[in-house]
Each structure stands twice: as C-alpha cells, then as structure tokens.
Amino acid sequence: MYKTGRRWTGGFEAFVTVGNAGVAPGFAVQVDYRSEPGLQMLQADGAELISYVAPFLLLRPTLTDGKGVITLRLRGSGGGSPQ
C-alpha cells in the first residue's frame, strides 16, 4: 500500500506498507533509488537492513514467522513527485 503524507514546494513524504496481513518467510524488499535521486528512506518499521549498496537497499521482515508488516517512511526532494 502506498500513501502520500505531507507535501511542500519541492518535496513530499510518503509511506509504503508491504505485507498487509503478513509476508511469507524468506521475503525481502528491495528499494531502488536510481529513478529518484532525491529520495531518502527515513524509517523502516518491522524490517531489518540486509544490505545497502547505493542505490539499493535490501530489507527483510523482523518477524521470522511471516506475520510481520514492513512500513517504509520516505521523503522526496527535488523535481520528483510521489509515484
């Protein structure tokens, strides 16, 4: 699920939730920043960082039984807009 938060001139805040009712064991989320260089991840709830090799983040749920939900809080700046 994607939800836009605050917006301001030249920027926005967004939330991405993965897993709604849980995620499968072994599931991971890859975040690719190439298309939006002004994008920053501010917070990742329910996830741990597996790897960061710019411009990619790889996250997995913190609950190993697959009951977890990952919520990312993002901030964009520059010429981009929430997609």
C-alpha positions, -999 to 999 in steps of 0.1 A, spaced: 0 0 0 12 35 -9 1 66 9 12 102 4 19 122 36 28 159 37 37 178 5 56 211 2 72 231 -25 100 208 -39 92 178 -17 69 152 -3 66 125 24 52 90 16 46 57 33 48 23 17 34 -7 35 43 -42 24 26 -73 37 -8 -61 50 -17 -94 66 19 -106 68 46 -117 45 60 -151 35 91 -164 53 122 -155 34 105 -125 18 126 -94 12 120 -59 -1 145 -41 -24 143 -4 -27 159 12 -58 168 49 -56 181 53 -92 149 68 -106 145 93 -78 179 106 -66 163 130 -41 145 101 -23 155 92 12 143 64 35 137 80 69 124 50 88 117 13 83 94 -3 108 91 -40 110 123 -46 90 160 -50 93 186 -40 68 202 -69 50 223 -49 26 229 -13 13 249 -9 -18 239 25 -33 214 30 -48 198 -2 -34 185 -12 0 175 -48 8 152 -53 38 136 -83 54 108 -86 80 119 -87 116 94 -114 124 107 -147 110 72 -164 112 60 -142 83 34 -124 104 52 -91 101 45 -60 80 71 -36 67 63 1 66 88 25 50 86 62 55 102 81 26 110 117 18 115 130 -17 130 163 -27 139 180 -60 119 177 -91 102 144 -83 68 136 -71 52 106 -54 47 78 -79 
